[in-house]
Amino acid sequence: MIAGVVDMSDLVSVIWVSLVAGIGVTCAFGVAILGGTRAVDSSREGRVTQAAAFGVLGSLAMLAVVGSIVFGIVILVET
């Protein structure tokens, strides 16, 4: 009975998109934390270039996380 109400291709699409988004945002947030902590550690050790590189990495990853959140909200509002 549910098979007539739910389109299976849409259901499969929702499942794989949610898996990719969940894993992707989680990994990006992990990279943001890694970049931030490594930047602080490298800065304390006097490695300025390495600290800057990790700072940029952390900032880009955090930008990806925030962009994903904004994108998700825009998609929800438009539908």
PDB file of N, CA, C and O in Angstrom:
ATOM      1  N   MET A   1       0.814  -1.187   0.000  1.00  0.00           N
ATOM      2  CA  MET A   1       0.000   0.000   0.000  1.00  0.00           C
ATOM      3  C   MET A   1       0.864   1.260   0.000  1.00  0.00           C
ATOM      4  O   MET A   1       0.538   2.229  -0.686  1.00  0.00           O
ATOM      5  N   ILE A   2       1.964   1.260   0.761  1.00  0.00           N
ATOM      6  CA  ILE A   2       2.842   2.427   0.796  1.00  0.00           C
ATOM      7  C   ILE A   2       3.573   2.583  -0.526  1.00  0.00           C
ATOM      8  O   ILE A   2       3.923   3.699  -0.908  1.00  0.00           O
ATOM      9  N   ALA A   3       3.811   1.482  -1.231  1.00  0.00           N
ATOM     10  CA  ALA A   3       4.534   1.542  -2.499  1.00  0.00           C
ATOM     11  C   ALA A   3       3.805   2.423  -3.506  1.00  0.00           C
ATOM     12  O   ALA A   3       4.443   3.025  -4.370  1.00  0.00           O
ATOM     13  N   GLY A   4       2.513   2.507  -3.415  1.00  0.00           N
ATOM     14  CA  GLY A   4       1.753   3.357  -4.320  1.00  0.00           C
ATOM     15  C   GLY A   4       1.846   4.827  -3.950  1.00  0.00           C
ATOM     16  O   GLY A   4       1.682   5.691  -4.812  1.00  0.00           O
ATOM     17  N   VAL A   5       2.104   5.123  -2.694  1.00  0.00           N
ATOM     18  CA  VAL A   5       2.153   6.505  -2.227  1.00  0.00           C
ATOM     19  C   VAL A   5       3.556   7.092  -2.367  1.00  0.00           C
ATOM     20  O   VAL A   5       3.711   8.264  -2.709  1.00  0.00           O
ATOM     21  N   VAL A   6       4.563   6.287  -2.106  1.00  0.00           N
ATOM     22  CA  VAL A   6       5.946   6.759  -2.113  1.00  0.00           C
ATOM     23  C   VAL A   6       6.633   6.330  -3.395  1.00  0.00           C
ATOM     24  O   VAL A   6       6.610   5.157  -3.769  1.00  0.00           O
ATOM     25  N   ASP A   7       7.253   7.308  -4.068  1.00  0.00           N
ATOM     26  CA  ASP A   7       8.025   6.996  -5.276  1.00  0.00           C
ATOM     27  C   ASP A   7       9.398   6.486  -4.829  1.00  0.00           C
ATOM     28  O   ASP A   7      10.124   7.198  -4.135  1.00  0.00           O
ATOM     29  N   MET A   8       9.750   5.285  -5.211  1.00  0.00           N
ATOM     30  CA  MET A   8      10.991   4.663  -4.738  1.00  0.00           C
ATOM     31  C   MET A   8      12.229   5.408  -5.212  1.00  0.00           C
ATOM     32  O   MET A   8      13.216   5.473  -4.480  1.00  0.00           O
ATOM     33  N   SER A   9      12.206   5.971  -6.417  1.00  0.00           N
ATOM     34  CA  SER A   9      13.383   6.698  -6.897  1.00  0.00           C
ATOM     35  C   SER A   9      13.618   7.965  -6.069  1.00  0.00           C
ATOM     36  O   SER A   9      14.764   8.329  -5.804  1.00  0.00           O
ATOM     37  N   ASP A  10      12.540   8.634  -5.662  1.00  0.00           N
ATOM     38  CA  ASP A  10      12.687   9.805  -4.792  1.00  0.00           C
ATOM     39  C   ASP A  10      13.206   9.405  -3.415  1.00  0.00           C
ATOM     40  O   ASP A  10      14.016  10.115  -2.820  1.00  0.00           O
ATOM     41  N   LEU A  11      12.740   8.275  -2.916  1.00  0.00           N
ATOM     42  CA  LEU A  11      13.193   7.798  -1.614  1.00  0.00           C
ATOM     43  C   LEU A  11      14.674   7.450  -1.636  1.00  0.00           C
ATOM     44  O   LEU A  11      15.404   7.800  -0.709  1.00  0.00           O
ATOM     45  N   VAL A  12      15.122   6.774  -2.669  1.00  0.00           N
ATOM     46  CA  VAL A  12      16.537   6.440  -2.806  1.00  0.00           C
ATOM     47  C   VAL A  12      17.370   7.712  -2.956  1.00  0.00           C
ATOM     48  O   VAL A  12      18.471   7.804  -2.413  1.00  0.00           O
ATOM     49  N   SER A  13      16.849   8.679  -3.683  1.00  0.00           N
ATOM     50  CA  SER A  13      17.544   9.958  -3.863  1.00  0.00           C
ATOM     51  C   SER A  13      17.714  10.677  -2.528  1.00  0.00           C
ATOM     52  O   SER A  13      18.788  11.209  -2.245  1.00  0.00           O
ATOM     53  N   VAL A  14      16.686  10.699  -1.720  1.00  0.00           N
ATOM     54  CA  VAL A  14      16.769  11.336  -0.402  1.00  0.00           C
ATOM     55  C   VAL A  14      17.786  10.619   0.475  1.00  0.00           C
ATOM     56  O   VAL A  14      18.542  11.269   1.197  1.00  0.00           O
ATOM     57  N   ILE A  15      17.816   9.312   0.425  1.00  0.00           N
ATOM     58  CA  ILE A  15      18.743   8.540   1.261  1.00  0.00           C
ATOM     59  C   ILE A  15      20.187   8.822   0.880  1.00  0.00           C
ATOM     60  O   ILE A  15      20.999   9.094   1.764  1.00  0.00           O
ATOM     61  N   TRP A  16      20.544   8.768  -0.413  1.00  0.00           N
ATOM     62  CA  TRP A  16      21.954   8.960  -0.767  1.00  0.00           C
ATOM     63  C   TRP A  16      22.383  10.404  -0.603  1.00  0.00           C
ATOM     64  O   TRP A  16      23.532  10.657  -0.243  1.00  0.00           O
ATOM     65  N   VAL A  17      21.495  11.367  -0.856  1.00  0.00           N
ATOM     66  CA  VAL A  17      21.863  12.773  -0.665  1.00  0.00           C
ATOM     67  C   VAL A  17      22.078  13.069   0.813  1.00  0.00           C
ATOM     68  O   VAL A  17      23.007  13.794   1.168  1.00  0.00           O
ATOM     69  N   SER A  18      21.242  12.524   1.671  1.00  0.00           N
ATOM     70  CA  SER A  18      21.412  12.766   3.107  1.00  0.00           C
ATOM     71  C   SER A  18      22.684  12.105   3.635  1.00  0.00           C
ATOM     72  O   SER A  18      23.347  12.663   4.509  1.00  0.00           O
ATOM     73  N   LEU A  19      23.031  10.937   3.124  1.00  0.00           N
ATOM     74  CA  LEU A  19      24.281  10.290   3.534  1.00  0.00           C
ATOM     75  C   LEU A  19      25.497  11.099   3.102  1.00  0.00           C
ATOM     76  O   LEU A  19      26.422  11.310   3.887  1.00  0.00           O
ATOM     77  N   VAL A  20      25.491  11.549   1.855  1.00  0.00           N
ATOM     78  CA  VAL A  20      26.619  12.338   1.355  1.00  0.00           C
ATOM     79  C   VAL A  20      26.732  13.655   2.104  1.00  0.00           C
ATOM     80  O   VAL A  20      27.830  14.063   2.481  1.00  0.00           O
ATOM     81  N   ALA A  21      25.611  14.321   2.322  1.00  0.00           N
ATOM     82  CA  ALA A  21      25.635  15.596   3.034  1.00  0.00           C
ATOM     83  C   ALA A  21      26.068  15.411   4.484  1.00  0.00           C
ATOM     84  O   ALA A  21      26.865  16.196   4.997  1.00  0.00           O
ATOM     85  N   GLY A  22      25.558  14.399   5.134  1.00  0.00           N
ATOM     86  CA  GLY A  22      25.924  14.163   6.536  1.00  0.00           C
ATOM     87  C   GLY A  22      27.391  13.836   6.701  1.00  0.00           C
ATOM     88  O   GLY A  22      28.052  14.367   7.593  1.00  0.00           O
ATOM     89  N   ILE A  23      27.901  12.974   5.858  1.00  0.00           N
ATOM     90  CA  ILE A  23      29.318  12.608   5.939  1.00  0.00           C
ATOM     91  C   ILE A  23      30.197  13.768   5.508  1.00  0.00           C
ATOM     92  O   ILE A  23      31.236  14.016   6.121  1.00  0.00           O
ATOM     93  N   GLY A  24      29.799  14.484   4.463  1.00  0.00           N
ATOM     94  CA  GLY A  24      30.599  15.603   3.971  1.00  0.00           C
ATOM     95  C   GLY A  24      30.714  16.740   4.966  1.00  0.00           C
ATOM     96  O   GLY A  24      31.807  17.259   5.196  1.00  0.00           O
ATOM     97  N   VAL A  25      29.596  17.132   5.559  1.00  0.00           N
ATOM     98  CA  VAL A  25      29.624  18.229   6.538  1.00  0.00           C
ATOM     99  C   VAL A  25      30.388  17.804   7.784  1.00  0.00           C
ATOM    100  O   VAL A  25      31.127  18.604   8.358  1.00  0.00           O
ATOM    101  N   THR A  26      30.223  16.572   8.205  1.00  0.00           N
ATOM    102  CA  THR A  26      30.954  16.089   9.375  1.00  0.00           C
ATOM    103  C   THR A  26      32.457  16.085   9.125  1.00  0.00           C
ATOM    104  O   THR A  26      33.232  16.498   9.987  1.00  0.00           O
ATOM    105  N   CYS A  27      32.868  15.621   7.956  1.00  0.00           N
ATOM    106  CA  CYS A  27      34.303  15.623   7.616  1.00  0.00           C
ATOM    107  C   CYS A  27      34.850  17.041   7.508  1.00  0.00           C
ATOM    108  O   CYS A  27      35.960  17.313   7.964  1.00  0.00           O
ATOM    109  N   ALA A  28      34.080  17.946   6.911  1.00  0.00           N
ATOM    110  CA  ALA A  28      34.527  19.334   6.785  1.00  0.00           C
ATOM    111  C   ALA A  28      34.680  19.971   8.166  1.00  0.00           C
ATOM    112  O   ALA A  28      35.632  20.717   8.390  1.00  0.00           O
ATOM    113  N   PHE A  29      33.777  19.696   9.082  1.00  0.00           N
ATOM    114  CA  PHE A  29      33.888  20.242  10.430  1.00  0.00           C
ATOM    115  C   PHE A  29      35.102  19.658  11.148  1.00  0.00           C
ATOM    116  O   PHE A  29      35.784  20.356  11.898  1.00  0.00           O
ATOM    117  N   GLY A  30      35.366  18.373  10.914  1.00  0.00           N
ATOM    118  CA  GLY A  30      36.559  17.756  11.493  1.00  0.00           C
ATOM    119  C   GLY A  30      37.842  18.393  10.976  1.00  0.00           C
ATOM    120  O   GLY A  30      38.790  18.597  11.735  1.00  0.00           O
ATOM    121  N   VAL A  31      37.870  18.704   9.691  1.00  0.00           N
ATOM    122  CA  VAL A  31      39.041  19.368   9.112  1.00  0.00           C
ATOM    123  C   VAL A  31      39.182  20.782   9.669  1.00  0.00           C
ATOM    124  O   VAL A  31      40.298  21.259   9.878  1.00  0.00           O
ATOM    125  N   ALA A  32      38.057  21.453   9.910  1.00  0.00           N
ATOM    126  CA  ALA A  32      38.106  22.791  10.507  1.00  0.00           C
ATOM    127  C   ALA A  32      38.703  22.741  11.911  1.00  0.00           C
ATOM    128  O   ALA A  32      39.514  23.593  12.272  1.00  0.00           O
ATOM    129  N   ILE A  33      38.308  21.756  12.694  1.00  0.00           N
ATOM    130  CA  ILE A  33      38.868  21.609  14.041  1.00  0.00           C
ATOM    131  C   ILE A  33      40.352  21.259  13.956  1.00  0.00           C
ATOM    132  O   ILE A  33      41.163  21.814  14.698  1.00  0.00           O
ATOM    133  N   LEU A  34      40.709  20.348  13.065  1.00  0.00           N
ATOM    134  CA  LEU A  34      42.106  19.968  12.878  1.00  0.00           C
ATOM    135  C   LEU A  34      42.949  21.179  12.481  1.00  0.00           C
ATOM    136  O   LEU A  34      44.020  21.406  13.044  1.00  0.00           O
ATOM    137  N   GLY A  35      42.465  21.950  11.515  1.00  0.00           N
ATOM    138  CA  GLY A  35      43.207  23.119  11.067  1.00  0.00           C
ATOM    139  C   GLY A  35      43.396  24.142  12.176  1.00  0.00           C
ATOM    140  O   GLY A  35      44.474  24.718  12.321  1.00  0.00           O
ATOM    141  N   GLY A  36      42.359  24.364  12.949  1.00  0.00           N
ATOM    142  CA  GLY A  36      42.459  25.328  14.048  1.00  0.00           C
ATOM    143  C   GLY A  36      43.433  24.900  15.133  1.00  0.00           C
ATOM    144  O   GLY A  36      44.248  25.698  15.596  1.00  0.00           O
ATOM    145  N   THR A  37      43.347  23.651  15.533  1.00  0.00           N
ATOM    146  CA  THR A  37      44.243  23.184  16.600  1.00  0.00           C
ATOM    147  C   THR A  37      45.689  23.097  16.129  1.00  0.00           C
ATOM    148  O   THR A  37      46.611  23.442  16.868  1.00  0.00           O
ATOM    149  N   ARG A  38      45.883  22.636  14.897  1.00  0.00           N
ATOM    150  CA  ARG A  38      47.253  22.577  14.377  1.00  0.00           C
ATOM    151  C   ARG A  38      47.825  23.978  14.178  1.00  0.00           C
ATOM    152  O   ARG A  38      49.023  24.185  14.369  1.00  0.00           O
ATOM    153  N   ALA A  39      46.991  24.936  13.800  1.00  0.00           N
ATOM    154  CA  ALA A  39      47.469  26.314  13.637  1.00  0.00           C
ATOM    155  C   ALA A  39      47.925  26.878  14.973  1.00  0.00           C
ATOM    156  O   ALA A  39      48.962  27.538  15.043  1.00  0.00           O
ATOM    157  N   VAL A  40      47.176  26.630  16.022  1.00  0.00           N
ATOM    158  CA  VAL A  40      47.552  27.119  17.347  1.00  0.00           C
ATOM    159  C   VAL A  40      48.830  26.433  17.827  1.00  0.00           C
ATOM    160  O   VAL A  40      49.733  27.090  18.346  1.00  0.00           O
ATOM    161  N   ASP A  41      48.905  25.122  17.655  1.00  0.00           N
ATOM    162  CA  ASP A  41      50.106  24.384  18.071  1.00  0.00           C
ATOM    163  C   ASP A  41      51.347  24.834  17.303  1.00  0.00           C
ATOM    164  O   ASP A  41      52.416  25.020  17.884  1.00  0.00           O
ATOM    165  N   SER A  42      51.191  25.005  15.995  1.00  0.00           N
ATOM    166  CA  SER A  42      52.334  25.435  15.183  1.00  0.00           C
ATOM    167  C   SER A  42      52.764  26.851  15.534  1.00  0.00           C
ATOM    168  O   SER A  42      53.952  27.173  15.515  1.00  0.00           O
ATOM    169  N   SER A  43      51.801  27.683  15.851  1.00  0.00           N
ATOM    170  CA  SER A  43      52.121  29.060  16.234  1.00  0.00           C
ATOM    171  C   SER A  43      52.900  29.088  17.539  1.00  0.00           C
ATOM    172  O   SER A  43      53.836  29.872  17.693  1.00  0.00           O
ATOM    173  N   ARG A  44      52.517  28.239  18.471  1.00  0.00           N
ATOM    174  CA  ARG A  44      53.236  28.178  19.755  1.00  0.00           C
ATOM    175  C   ARG A  44      54.668  27.687  19.591  1.00  0.00           C
ATOM    176  O   ARG A  44      55.562  28.078  20.342  1.00  0.00           O
ATOM    177  N   GLU A  45      54.871  26.829  18.603  1.00  0.00           N
ATOM    178  CA  GLU A  45      56.210  26.286  18.353  1.00  0.00           C
ATOM    179  C   GLU A  45      57.053  27.194  17.462  1.00  0.00           C
ATOM    180  O   GLU A  45      58.212  26.884  17.185  1.00  0.00           O
ATOM    181  N   GLY A  46      56.488  28.301  17.013  1.00  0.00           N
ATOM    182  CA  GLY A  46      57.239  29.254  16.207  1.00  0.00           C
ATOM    183  C   GLY A  46      57.255  28.969  14.723  1.00  0.00           C
ATOM    184  O   GLY A  46      58.017  29.594  13.986  1.00  0.00           O
ATOM    185  N   ARG A  47      56.442  28.051  14.272  1.00  0.00           N
ATOM    186  CA  ARG A  47      56.362  27.715  12.839  1.00  0.00           C
ATOM    187  C   ARG A  47      55.253  28.554  12.202  1.00  0.00           C
ATOM    188  O   ARG A  47      54.107  28.118  12.096  1.00  0.00           O
ATOM    189  N   VAL A  48      55.612  29.748  11.788  1.00  0.00           N
ATOM    190  CA  VAL A  48      54.633  30.721  11.316  1.00  0.00           C
ATOM    191  C   VAL A  48      54.004  30.293   9.994  1.00  0.00           C
ATOM    192  O   VAL A  48      52.790  30.408   9.827  1.00  0.00           O
ATOM    193  N   THR A  49      54.800  29.805   9.063  1.00  0.00           N
ATOM    194  CA  THR A  49      54.277  29.412   7.756  1.00  0.00           C
ATOM    195  C   THR A  49      53.318  28.233   7.883  1.00  0.00           C
ATOM    196  O   THR A  49      52.253  28.213   7.265  1.00  0.00           O
ATOM    197  N   GLN A  50      53.709  27.262   8.687  1.00  0.00           N
ATOM    198  CA  GLN A  50      52.851  26.095   8.891  1.00  0.00           C
ATOM    199  C   GLN A  50      51.563  26.499   9.616  1.00  0.00           C
ATOM    200  O   GLN A  50      50.487  25.989   9.306  1.00  0.00           O
ATOM    201  N   ALA A  51      51.678  27.406  10.573  1.00  0.00           N
ATOM    202  CA  ALA A  51      50.494  27.881  11.293  1.00  0.00           C
ATOM    203  C   ALA A  51      49.541  28.602  10.346  1.00  0.00           C
ATOM    204  O   ALA A  51      48.325  28.426  10.426  1.00  0.00           O
ATOM    205  N   ALA A  52      50.095  29.409   9.453  1.00  0.00           N
ATOM    206  CA  ALA A  52      49.248  30.123   8.491  1.00  0.00           C
ATOM    207  C   ALA A  52      48.556  29.154   7.541  1.00  0.00           C
ATOM    208  O   ALA A  52      47.383  29.334   7.216  1.00  0.00           O
ATOM    209  N   ALA A  53      49.269  28.139   7.101  1.00  0.00           N
ATOM    210  CA  ALA A  53      48.678  27.153   6.190  1.00  0.00           C
ATOM    211  C   ALA A  53      47.537  26.393   6.871  1.00  0.00           C
ATOM    212  O   ALA A  53      46.479  26.190   6.275  1.00  0.00           O
ATOM    213  N   PHE A  54      47.753  25.980   8.108  1.00  0.00           N
ATOM    214  CA  PHE A  54      46.684  25.288   8.824  1.00  0.00           C
ATOM    215  C   PHE A  54      45.531  26.235   9.146  1.00  0.00           C
ATOM    216  O   PHE A  54      44.374  25.813   9.169  1.00  0.00           O
ATOM    217  N   GLY A  55      45.832  27.502   9.393  1.00  0.00           N
ATOM    218  CA  GLY A  55      44.775  28.480   9.624  1.00  0.00           C
ATOM    219  C   GLY A  55      43.901  28.666   8.403  1.00  0.00           C
ATOM    220  O   GLY A  55      42.679  28.756   8.512  1.00  0.00           O
ATOM    221  N   VAL A  56      44.531  28.723   7.231  1.00  0.00           N
ATOM    222  CA  VAL A  56      43.771  28.840   5.984  1.00  0.00           C
ATOM    223  C   VAL A  56      42.939  27.583   5.748  1.00  0.00           C
ATOM    224  O   VAL A  56      41.780  27.670   5.344  1.00  0.00           O
ATOM    225  N   LEU A  57      43.527  26.420   6.000  1.00  0.00           N
ATOM    226  CA  LEU A  57      42.796  25.160   5.840  1.00  0.00           C
ATOM    227  C   LEU A  57      41.576  25.119   6.754  1.00  0.00           C
ATOM    228  O   LEU A  57      40.481  24.765   6.318  1.00  0.00           O
ATOM    229  N   GLY A  58      41.762  25.477   8.005  1.00  0.00           N
ATOM    230  CA  GLY A  58      40.645  25.488   8.952  1.00  0.00           C
ATOM    231  C   GLY A  58      39.575  26.489   8.568  1.00  0.00           C
ATOM    232  O   GLY A  58      38.383  26.217   8.703  1.00  0.00           O
ATOM    233  N   SER A  59      40.003  27.653   8.087  1.00  0.00           N
ATOM    234  CA  SER A  59      39.041  28.675   7.683  1.00  0.00           C
ATOM    235  C   SER A  59      38.232  28.232   6.466  1.00  0.00           C
ATOM    236  O   SER A  59      37.019  28.435   6.419  1.00  0.00           O
ATOM    237  N   LEU A  60      38.893  27.635   5.493  1.00  0.00           N
ATOM    238  CA  LEU A  60      38.175  27.154   4.311  1.00  0.00           C
ATOM    239  C   LEU A  60      37.193  26.035   4.651  1.00  0.00           C
ATOM    240  O   LEU A  60      36.086  25.979   4.116  1.00  0.00           O
ATOM    241  N   ALA A  61      37.613  25.159   5.537  1.00  0.00           N
ATOM    242  CA  ALA A  61      36.717  24.069   5.941  1.00  0.00           C
ATOM    243  C   ALA A  61      35.510  24.615   6.706  1.00  0.00           C
ATOM    244  O   ALA A  61      34.387  24.149   6.513  1.00  0.00           O
ATOM    245  N   MET A  62      35.741  25.598   7.568  1.00  0.00           N
ATOM    246  CA  MET A  62      34.619  26.188   8.307  1.00  0.00           C
ATOM    247  C   MET A  62      33.696  26.950   7.364  1.00  0.00           C
ATOM    248  O   MET A  62      32.480  26.966   7.558  1.00  0.00           O
ATOM    249  N   LEU A  63      34.270  27.576   6.350  1.00  0.00           N
ATOM    250  CA  LEU A  63      33.460  28.252   5.339  1.00  0.00           C
ATOM    251  C   LEU A  63      32.589  27.247   4.591  1.00  0.00           C
ATOM    252  O   LEU A  63      31.440  27.543   4.265  1.00  0.00           O
ATOM    253  N   ALA A  64      33.124  26.073   4.322  1.00  0.00           N
ATOM    254  CA  ALA A  64      32.346  25.014   3.665  1.00  0.00           C
ATOM    255  C   ALA A  64      31.200  24.542   4.552  1.00  0.00           C
ATOM    256  O   ALA A  64      30.103  24.281   4.059  1.00  0.00           O
ATOM    257  N   VAL A  65      31.444  24.432   5.850  1.00  0.00           N
ATOM    258  CA  VAL A  65      30.395  24.013   6.786  1.00  0.00           C
ATOM    259  C   VAL A  65      29.279  25.054   6.832  1.00  0.00           C
ATOM    260  O   VAL A  65      28.099  24.717   6.736  1.00  0.00           O
ATOM    261  N   VAL A  66      29.660  26.310   6.980  1.00  0.00           N
ATOM    262  CA  VAL A  66      28.654  27.381   7.042  1.00  0.00           C
ATOM    263  C   VAL A  66      27.903  27.470   5.711  1.00  0.00           C
ATOM    264  O   VAL A  66      26.687  27.665   5.698  1.00  0.00           O
ATOM    265  N   GLY A  67      28.615  27.327   4.602  1.00  0.00           N
ATOM    266  CA  GLY A  67      27.961  27.341   3.296  1.00  0.00           C
ATOM    267  C   GLY A  67      26.971  26.203   3.136  1.00  0.00           C
ATOM    268  O   GLY A  67      25.908  26.382   2.543  1.00  0.00           O
ATOM    269  N   SER A  68      27.310  25.039   3.659  1.00  0.00           N
ATOM    270  CA  SER A  68      26.395  23.897   3.594  1.00  0.00           C
ATOM    271  C   SER A  68      25.140  24.145   4.411  1.00  0.00           C
ATOM    272  O   SER A  68      24.039  23.784   3.997  1.00  0.00           O
ATOM    273  N   ILE A  69      25.307  24.756   5.560  1.00  0.00           N
ATOM    274  CA  ILE A  69      24.156  25.061   6.411  1.00  0.00           C
ATOM    275  C   ILE A  69      23.252  26.085   5.730  1.00  0.00           C
ATOM    276  O   ILE A  69      22.032  25.925   5.706  1.00  0.00           O
ATOM    277  N   VAL A  70      23.850  27.126   5.182  1.00  0.00           N
ATOM    278  CA  VAL A  70      23.058  28.150   4.483  1.00  0.00           C
ATOM    279  C   VAL A  70      22.358  27.543   3.270  1.00  0.00           C
ATOM    280  O   VAL A  70      21.188  27.836   3.023  1.00  0.00           O
ATOM    281  N   PHE A  71      23.054  26.711   2.519  1.00  0.00           N
ATOM    282  CA  PHE A  71      22.462  26.056   1.364  1.00  0.00           C
ATOM    283  C   PHE A  71      21.257  25.199   1.784  1.00  0.00           C
ATOM    284  O   PHE A  71      20.218  25.221   1.124  1.00  0.00           O
ATOM    285  N   GLY A  72      21.401  24.455   2.871  1.00  0.00           N
ATOM    286  CA  GLY A  72      20.302  23.624   3.365  1.00  0.00           C
ATOM    287  C   GLY A  72      19.097  24.459   3.778  1.00  0.00           C
ATOM    288  O   GLY A  72      17.956  24.078   3.514  1.00  0.00           O
ATOM    289  N   ILE A  73      19.342  25.590   4.420  1.00  0.00           N
ATOM    290  CA  ILE A  73      18.232  26.460   4.826  1.00  0.00           C
ATOM    291  C   ILE A  73      17.546  27.060   3.612  1.00  0.00           C
ATOM    292  O   ILE A  73      16.319  27.152   3.574  1.00  0.00           O
ATOM    293  N   VAL A  74      18.327  27.470   2.620  1.00  0.00           N
ATOM    294  CA  VAL A  74      17.740  28.026   1.389  1.00  0.00           C
ATOM    295  C   VAL A  74      16.882  26.976   0.684  1.00  0.00           C
ATOM    296  O   VAL A  74      15.792  27.290   0.205  1.00  0.00           O
ATOM    297  N   ILE A  75      17.355  25.757   0.620  1.00  0.00           N
ATOM    298  CA  ILE A  75      16.581  24.676  -0.020  1.00  0.00           C
ATOM    299  C   ILE A  75      15.284  24.437   0.738  1.00  0.00           C
ATOM    300  O   ILE A  75      14.238  24.240   0.119  1.00  0.00           O
ATOM    301  N   LEU A  76      15.332  24.451   2.066  1.00  0.00           N
ATOM    302  CA  LEU A  76      14.131  24.233   2.866  1.00  0.00           C
ATOM    303  C   LEU A  76      13.124  25.356   2.696  1.00  0.00           C
ATOM    304  O   LEU A  76      11.919  25.106   2.646  1.00  0.00           O
ATOM    305  N   VAL A  77      13.599  26.586   2.607  1.00  0.00           N
ATOM    306  CA  VAL A  77      12.700  27.722   2.495  1.00  0.00           C
ATOM    307  C   VAL A  77      12.042  27.762   1.120  1.00  0.00           C
ATOM    308  O   VAL A  77      10.870  28.121   1.006  1.00  0.00           O
ATOM    309  N   GLU A  78      12.782  27.399   0.077  1.00  0.00           N
ATOM    310  CA  GLU A  78      12.232  27.450  -1.279  1.00  0.00           C
ATOM    311  C   GLU A  78      11.203  26.363  -1.556  1.00  0.00           C
ATOM    312  O   GLU A  78      10.364  26.525  -2.442  1.00  0.00           O
ATOM    313  N   THR A  79      11.251  25.280  -0.831  1.00  0.00           N
ATOM    314  CA  THR A  79      10.336  24.167  -1.127  1.00  0.00           C
ATOM    315  C   THR A  79       9.024  24.273  -0.418  1.00  0.00           C
ATOM    316  O   THR A  79       8.165  23.405  -0.578  1.00  0.00           O
TER     317      THR A  79
END
